[in-house]
Amino acid sequence: MTRKRGERRSNRLAVLVMAGTIAGFSATTLGATFTVTNTNDSGSDSLRDAITKANSTPGTDTIAFSIPVGSLTNGVAVITVGSLLPALTDAGTTIDGTTQTTNVGDTNPGVLGTGGVVGVDALPLPQVNAPEVEIVDGNGLAVGLRPFTVITGD
C-alpha cells in the first residue's frame, strides 16, 4: 500500500500533537493530595497544615481526611479551631469530607433533614448524610464541612 505524501505528514502531526498534550499534563496541573490525620488545631497533618500546604502547591489540590476511629467524638472527627483557618488562596482546592468515610468507614450513620419539597415551585429539600467531619470554633459554634465535597478557592 502506498501512502500519499500528505497522509504521512498528517499522521506525524497527530503524534506530535498527542505528545505535546501528554507533556503539557504535568504534576503542577494535577496538584497534590494532603491528608488530615488528626483533629489538632495546628501542627503536622492537621487541617490548618493541609490548607497551608495546598495554598503553596500549584495546581488543583485535594484535602482529604483519614482520622483514626480512636480520635473521633461520638463517631465524628471534630476539629476545634482556636483561630480562623487560613483562607484558601489556590484556585481549585477541594476539601473533601467524604474521604473520611471512604478511608475509615461510616462512623456516624444517619441522615440530616426530612426531604420533601418547599414553596410554590415545589423545590426539593435533600437529605444529606450525617457528618463525619465537623469544624467548630473554640466557642462550640459549628463552622463548616459536612460529608460532601466543598470546592473553593480563588
C-alpha positions as CSV (number, residue, x, y, z in Angstrom):
1,M,0.0,0.0,0.0
2,T,1.4,3.4,-0.9
3,R,0.6,6.4,1.2
4,K,0.2,9.8,-0.2
5,R,2.7,12.3,1.0
6,G,0.0,14.4,2.8
7,E,-1.3,11.4,4.7
8,R,2.1,10.6,6.1
9,R,2.6,14.2,7.3
10,S,-0.9,14.2,8.9
11,N,-0.1,11.0,10.8
12,R,3.2,12.6,12.1
13,L,1.4,15.8,13.1
14,A,-1.2,13.8,15.1
15,V,1.5,12.0,17.0
16,L,3.3,15.3,17.8
17,V,0.1,17.0,19.0
18,M,-0.7,14.0,21.2
19,A,2.8,14.0,22.6
20,G,2.5,17.7,23.3
21,T,-0.8,17.2,25.1
22,I,0.7,14.5,27.3
23,A,3.8,16.6,28.0
24,G,1.7,19.5,29.0
25,F,-0.2,17.4,31.6
26,S,2.3,17.9,34.4
27,A,2.3,17.4,38.1
28,T,1.7,21.1,38.6
29,T,-1.5,20.8,36.6
30,L,-2.6,17.8,38.7
31,G,-1.7,19.3,42.1
32,A,-1.4,17.2,45.2
33,T,-3.5,15.5,47.9
34,F,-2.9,16.5,51.5
35,T,-4.4,14.1,54.1
36,V,-5.6,15.3,57.5
37,T,-4.9,12.5,60.0
38,N,-5.7,14.2,63.4
39,T,-8.1,16.7,64.9
40,N,-5.4,19.0,66.2
41,D,-5.9,22.8,65.6
42,S,-2.3,23.0,64.2
43,G,0.8,21.0,63.6
44,S,1.7,18.3,61.2
45,D,-1.1,16.7,59.3
46,S,-3.8,19.0,60.8
47,L,-6.4,20.7,58.7
48,R,-4.6,24.0,59.1
49,D,-1.4,22.4,57.9
50,A,-3.2,20.8,54.9
51,I,-4.7,24.2,53.9
52,T,-1.3,25.9,54.2
53,K,0.4,23.2,52.0
54,A,-2.4,23.3,49.4
55,N,-2.1,27.1,49.2
56,S,1.6,26.8,48.4
57,T,1.3,24.0,45.9
58,P,0.3,25.0,42.3
59,G,-2.5,23.0,40.6
60,T,-5.8,21.5,41.6
61,D,-5.2,20.2,45.2
62,T,-7.4,18.0,47.4
63,I,-7.5,18.0,51.1
64,A,-8.6,14.5,52.3
65,F,-9.4,13.1,55.7
66,S,-8.2,9.8,57.4
67,I,-8.6,10.5,61.1
68,P,-8.4,7.2,63.1
69,V,-11.5,6.0,65.0
70,G,-9.8,6.5,68.3
71,S,-9.7,10.2,67.7
72,L,-13.4,10.6,67.0
73,T,-16.1,12.1,69.2
74,N,-19.3,10.1,69.0
75,G,-18.3,8.9,65.5
76,V,-17.4,12.4,64.2
77,A,-13.9,13.9,63.6
78,V,-14.4,17.2,65.5
79,I,-11.7,19.7,64.7
80,T,-11.9,22.6,67.1
81,V,-10.0,25.7,65.9
82,G,-8.8,28.4,68.2
83,S,-8.4,31.0,65.4
84,L,-9.5,31.5,61.8
85,L,-8.2,28.9,59.4
86,P,-6.1,30.2,56.5
87,A,-8.1,31.4,53.5
88,L,-8.0,29.1,50.5
89,T,-5.9,31.0,48.0
90,D,-5.1,28.3,45.5
91,A,-7.9,28.2,42.9
92,G,-9.5,24.7,42.6
93,T,-8.6,23.4,46.0
94,T,-11.1,20.7,47.1
95,I,-11.8,20.0,50.8
96,D,-13.4,16.5,50.6
97,G,-15.2,15.4,53.7
98,T,-16.4,12.2,52.0
99,T,-12.8,10.8,52.2
100,Q,-13.2,10.3,55.9
101,T,-15.9,7.8,55.3
102,T,-14.0,6.3,52.4
103,N,-10.8,5.9,54.4
104,V,-12.2,5.0,57.9
105,G,-15.8,3.8,57.3
106,D,-19.2,5.3,58.1
107,T,-18.7,6.1,61.8
108,N,-21.7,8.4,62.1
109,P,-24.6,6.7,60.2
110,G,-27.8,8.5,59.6
111,V,-29.2,11.4,57.6
112,L,-30.0,15.1,58.3
113,G,-33.2,16.7,57.0
114,T,-36.5,15.2,56.2
115,G,-36.5,15.6,52.4
116,G,-39.8,16.6,50.8
117,V,-40.4,19.8,48.8
118,V,-40.9,23.5,49.7
119,G,-42.5,26.6,48.2
120,V,-44.9,27.1,45.3
121,D,-42.3,25.8,42.9
122,A,-42.0,22.5,45.0
123,L,-38.2,22.8,45.2
124,P,-36.8,19.6,46.6
125,L,-35.2,19.5,50.0
126,P,-32.4,17.0,50.0
127,Q,-31.4,14.7,52.8
128,V,-27.7,14.6,53.5
129,N,-25.6,12.0,55.3
130,A,-24.7,12.8,58.9
131,P,-21.3,14.5,59.2
132,E,-18.1,12.5,59.5
133,V,-16.0,15.7,59.9
134,E,-17.1,18.8,61.8
135,I,-15.2,22.0,62.2
136,V,-16.1,24.1,65.3
137,D,-14.7,27.2,66.8
138,G,-13.4,27.5,70.3
139,N,-16.9,28.5,71.5
140,G,-18.6,25.4,70.0
141,L,-20.2,27.1,67.0
142,A,-20.2,24.7,64.0
143,V,-18.4,26.5,61.2
144,G,-18.4,24.0,58.3
145,L,-17.5,20.9,56.4
146,R,-20.2,18.3,56.1
147,P,-19.8,15.0,54.3
148,F,-19.8,16.4,50.8
149,T,-17.1,17.9,48.6
150,V,-16.6,21.6,49.0
151,I,-14.7,23.2,46.1
152,T,-13.5,26.6,46.8
153,G,-10.6,28.9,46.2
154,D,-9.7,32.0,44.1
